[in-house]
Amino acid sequence: MALEPTLDRSCYVSPEFFAREKERILFQEWLCVGRTEELPEPGDYLLVELAGERLLLTRDRDARIHAHYNVCRHRGSELVLGVDPRPGTGAIGSSGHFSSGIRCPYHAWTYNLDGRLRTAPFLDEADGLCHADLPLHAAAVDSWGGFLFVNLSAEPGPLAGQLGGAPDRVARYPLAELRLARRIRYEVAANWKVILENYNECYHCGQVHPELCRVVPAFRQKGGMDLDWDRGVPHREGAWTFTMSGTTIRKPFTSLNPDERVRHKGELLYPNFMCSLSAEHVAAFTLWPHGPDRTTVLCDFLFHPDEMARPDFDPMDAVDFWDLTNRQDWVICESVQRGMGSRVFTRGYYAPMESLSLDIRRYIRDRLGEG
């Protein structure tokens, strides 16, 4: 089997190419931005920044979640201040609560939680104001498995179309019931596609992840070529979850089948969501691209609320194991990014055991028609 070429170098390092990706991927596709539990009560809001656009997610009095641009219709002021889109400044995940509506801090125009204009001080229809014509600029919002997705395109397709077969493959995992126990934020000096390609193969695992391979020895065998990814990867004898010991005192999800109780599954949903499923916890990754060589990665650790309610609950055996594995990945991804910056690099190659990584070529070509 011949080696397959990767995308061209420019697809990973060019600011112009990243600008096209913003318009034709990041502003057109469904992107995961968090969990519905981050908006637990009516009036709660979540502020996120997607490739330079700031969005305000709210839960209204009827428990529905809405997404709007953080822009007042009057003069363009931010409705919630203090959001800095630069990596590392906390722009992702800012949250709070509106007690009586969304009030602009500039001239006090106030909007309902669903985005409709409620009041504009000292203005009425005699002044040419029509409330119905001036709602907040909306974005599409939907959810699956407790995960929140937004879409900035004018005519978004259904979220289900982008999820593909993932809901069926992980149907027995109680994703919607799980709750966030810990979140780690990473600033990775690499292109978002490098991170996705790295997630989608284990040719690198034997060299990069010795601790992981002690839990899953099959990762060392032929670079993971013979693994049945849909069934899930097998642990070593006596191990059944992703911790340093391969075990934990937490109980597996009761809805899993016998295979899922001893194997590990993973899903990659382009363009920004990676989900790794153990028998009793889930590590969910969201990617937030800032440029051709800068990506924020949020890693959420999700557990069943029954386990979290136990007095001896401690997620750190899973968190520490994943944090070690993640940091090993980011080091190598940043190395790849630096290497691709060399004038001698034009494109790389996929080995046969990296066949899943070929998906990124089709994904990019389908949307940008180049590469």
Buried (B, 14 or more C-beta within 10 A) or exposed (E): EEEBEBBBBBBBBBEEBBEBBBEBBBBBBBBBBBBBBBBEEBBBBBBBBBBEBBBBBBBBEEEEBBBBBBBBBBEEBBBBEEBEBEBEEEBBBBBEEBEEBBBBEBBEBBBBBBBBBBBBEEBEEEEEEEBEEBBBBEBBBBBBBBBBBBBBEEEBEEBEEBBEEBEEBBEBBBBEBBBBBBBBBBEBBBBBBBBBBBBBBBBBBBEBBEEBBBBBBBBBBEBBBEBEBEEBBBBEEEBBBBBBEBBBEBEBBEEBEEEBBBBBBBBBBBBBBBBBBBBBBBBBBBBBBBBBBBBBBBBBBBBBEEBBEEEEEEBEBBBEBBBBBBEBBBEBBBEBBEEBEEEEEEBBEBBEBBBBBBBBBEBBEEBBEEB
